[in-house]
């Protein structure tokens, strides 16, 4: 279910009036993530690394209520469900966008991921769930290691996470990521809690 809500009825009232018409309302945080356990689980269970990353992002976000509201146009919209977006290389070598409904059941999410990314790549068509889901955008740049990305102004206010190739040290794997969000949706404390939740989900995955 999706509905418009009054800012006065939420904890984001002050942020709404402060940031909705601000010239630069997007905030970007950077974090170094330890993905050692994710690499191990990926190899052991033969699951795609990016699928596991998307799952952990959805799981971490689902525990924070601010992820269920989003400024859209000049309104504040509330959602019941979250979806994680992933970018897919299609059969023509170009890219398409694929929204994946988040499920806490990792087996179900994996099925959703494999089925819909395959269909998106084959049909060269975007899969869009934004009409009834709060979408968390993601982008992976596997060609190199990066620090993250800033100034992503696409006309959408959705949270957006970017990461590159992970690097290996003697006993562990790490990668940098950037997390961009609209200040109306959440404050730095909420974003920081999400990033810590993400690390916790990665570490606890089995």
C-alpha positions as CSV (number, residue, x, y, z in Angstrom):
1,X,0.0,0.0,0.0
2,X,1.2,3.5,-0.9
3,X,-0.2,6.7,0.5
4,X,0.6,10.4,0.9
5,X,1.1,11.4,4.5
6,X,1.2,14.8,6.1
7,X,4.7,15.8,7.4
8,X,3.1,17.0,10.6
9,X,2.1,13.4,11.4
10,X,5.6,12.1,11.1
11,X,9.0,12.6,12.8
12,X,10.2,14.2,9.6
13,X,8.1,17.4,9.8
14,X,11.1,19.8,10.4
15,X,13.2,18.1,7.8
16,X,10.4,18.3,5.3
17,X,10.1,22.0,5.5
18,X,13.8,22.6,5.8
19,X,15.0,20.4,2.9
20,X,12.2,19.9,0.4
21,X,13.1,23.0,-1.5
22,X,16.8,23.1,-0.7
23,X,19.1,23.4,-3.8
24,X,21.2,20.5,-2.6
25,X,19.2,18.2,-0.4
26,X,21.1,15.0,-1.1
27,X,23.7,13.8,1.4
28,X,26.5,11.2,0.7
29,X,28.3,9.1,3.3
30,X,31.2,6.8,2.6
31,X,32.1,3.6,4.5
32,X,34.7,0.9,4.2
33,X,32.9,-2.4,4.4
34,X,34.4,-5.7,5.5
35,X,32.9,-8.2,3.0
36,X,35.1,-11.2,4.1
37,X,32.0,-13.2,5.2
38,X,30.1,-12.3,2.1
39,X,32.9,-13.6,-0.1
40,X,33.0,-16.9,1.9
41,X,29.2,-17.4,1.8
42,X,29.2,-16.6,-1.9
43,X,31.8,-19.3,-2.6
44,X,30.5,-21.9,-0.2
45,X,26.8,-21.6,-1.2
46,X,27.5,-20.7,-4.9
47,X,25.4,-17.6,-4.6
48,X,26.2,-14.4,-6.5
49,X,28.1,-11.8,-4.5
50,X,25.9,-8.9,-5.7
51,X,22.7,-10.8,-4.9
52,X,24.0,-11.3,-1.3
53,X,24.9,-7.6,-1.1
54,X,21.5,-6.6,-2.3
55,X,19.9,-8.9,0.2
56,X,21.9,-7.5,3.1
57,X,21.0,-3.9,1.9
58,X,17.3,-4.8,1.9
59,X,17.6,-6.5,5.3
60,X,19.5,-3.6,6.9
61,X,17.0,-1.0,5.5
62,X,13.9,-3.0,6.5
63,X,14.7,-2.4,10.2
64,X,14.7,1.4,9.9
65,X,11.3,3.1,9.6
66,X,12.7,6.1,7.7
67,X,13.3,3.8,4.7
68,X,9.5,3.4,4.3
69,X,8.9,7.1,3.5
70,X,10.2,9.1,0.6
71,X,9.8,12.7,-0.7
72,X,8.3,12.5,-4.1
73,X,7.7,15.8,-5.9
74,X,6.4,18.1,-3.2
75,X,4.8,15.3,-1.2
76,X,5.8,12.8,1.4
77,X,4.9,9.2,0.5
78,X,4.7,6.2,2.8
79,X,5.2,2.6,1.5
80,X,4.6,-0.8,3.0
81,X,7.3,-2.6,1.1
82,X,10.9,-2.1,0.0
83,X,12.6,-3.1,-3.2
84,X,16.3,-3.1,-4.1
85,X,17.2,-2.0,-7.6
86,X,20.2,-3.5,-9.4
87,X,21.7,-2.6,-12.8
88,X,21.8,-5.5,-15.3
89,X,24.0,-5.9,-18.4
90,X,21.7,-6.9,-21.1
91,X,22.2,-9.2,-24.1
92,X,23.2,-6.2,-26.3
93,X,26.0,-5.2,-23.9
94,X,24.0,-2.2,-22.6
95,X,22.4,-1.8,-19.2
96,X,18.9,-2.0,-17.8
97,X,17.4,-1.4,-14.4
98,X,15.8,-4.2,-12.4
99,X,13.8,-3.7,-9.2
100,X,13.7,-6.7,-6.9
101,X,11.1,-7.1,-4.2
102,X,12.9,-7.6,-0.9
103,X,12.1,-10.8,1.1
104,X,13.7,-11.7,4.4
105,X,13.9,-15.3,3.1
106,X,17.2,-15.4,1.3
107,X,16.2,-18.4,-0.8
108,X,13.1,-16.5,-2.0
109,X,15.1,-13.3,-2.7
110,X,17.7,-15.4,-4.6
111,X,14.9,-16.8,-6.8
112,X,13.6,-13.3,-7.3
113,X,17.1,-12.0,-8.2
114,X,17.9,-14.8,-10.7
115,X,14.5,-14.9,-12.4
116,X,14.1,-11.1,-12.9
117,X,17.7,-10.2,-13.7
118,X,17.8,-12.9,-16.4
119,X,14.5,-11.7,-17.8
120,X,15.6,-8.1,-17.8
121,X,18.9,-9.0,-19.5
122,X,17.1,-11.1,-22.2
123,X,14.3,-8.6,-22.9
124,X,16.5,-5.5,-22.6
125,X,13.7,-3.9,-20.6
126,X,13.6,-2.2,-17.2
127,X,11.7,-3.7,-14.4
128,X,10.0,-1.0,-12.4
129,X,8.3,-1.5,-9.0
130,X,8.5,2.2,-7.9
131,X,4.7,2.6,-8.1
132,X,4.2,0.6,-4.9
133,X,7.6,0.1,-3.4
134,X,10.2,2.3,-1.9
135,X,13.2,1.6,-4.1
136,X,16.8,1.5,-2.9
137,X,19.0,2.1,-5.9
138,X,22.3,0.3,-6.3
139,X,25.1,0.4,-8.8
140,X,28.2,-1.8,-9.0
141,X,31.4,-0.8,-10.8
142,X,33.3,-4.1,-11.0
143,X,36.0,-2.9,-13.4
144,X,38.0,-1.2,-10.6
145,X,38.2,-0.3,-7.0
146,X,36.5,3.0,-6.2
147,X,35.8,5.2,-3.2
148,X,32.2,5.8,-4.1
149,X,30.2,8.4,-6.0
150,X,28.6,11.8,-5.3
151,X,26.3,14.3,-7.0
152,X,24.0,11.7,-8.4
153,X,21.1,13.9,-9.4
154,X,18.8,11.8,-11.6
155,X,15.5,13.4,-10.7
156,X,14.8,10.7,-8.1
157,X,15.1,11.2,-4.3
158,X,15.6,7.5,-3.6
159,X,18.5,6.2,-1.5
160,X,21.4,5.2,-3.7
161,X,24.3,2.9,-2.9
162,X,27.4,2.5,-5.1
163,X,30.3,0.2,-4.7
164,X,33.2,-1.1,-6.8
165,X,35.5,-4.1,-6.8
166,X,36.5,-5.5,-3.4
167,X,40.2,-5.7,-2.5
168,X,42.0,-8.5,-0.7
169,X,44.4,-8.2,2.2
170,X,46.2,-11.1,3.8
171,X,43.1,-12.5,5.6
172,X,40.2,-10.3,4.6
173,X,38.2,-8.6,1.9
174,X,37.1,-5.0,2.0
175,X,35.4,-2.5,-0.3
176,X,34.4,1.1,-0.2
177,X,30.8,2.2,-0.8
178,X,28.9,5.4,-0.9
179,X,25.4,5.9,0.4
180,X,23.4,8.9,-0.9
181,X,20.1,9.9,0.6
182,X,17.6,12.8,0.7
183,X,17.8,14.8,3.9
184,X,14.0,14.9,4.1
185,X,13.9,11.1,4.3
186,X,16.5,10.7,7.1
187,X,19.2,12.3,9.1
188,X,22.9,11.3,9.4
189,X,22.1,9.3,12.5
190,X,19.6,7.1,10.6
191,X,22.0,6.7,7.7
192,X,24.8,5.7,10.1
193,X,22.6,3.2,11.7
194,X,21.7,1.7,8.3
195,X,25.4,1.4,7.4
196,X,26.2,-0.3,10.7
197,X,23.2,-2.6,10.2
198,X,24.5,-3.4,6.7
199,X,27.9,-4.5,8.2
200,X,26.1,-6.5,10.9
201,X,24.0,-8.3,8.3
202,X,27.1,-9.1,6.2
203,X,28.9,-10.5,9.2
204,X,26.0,-12.6,10.4
205,X,25.1,-14.1,7.0
206,X,25.3,-17.9,6.9
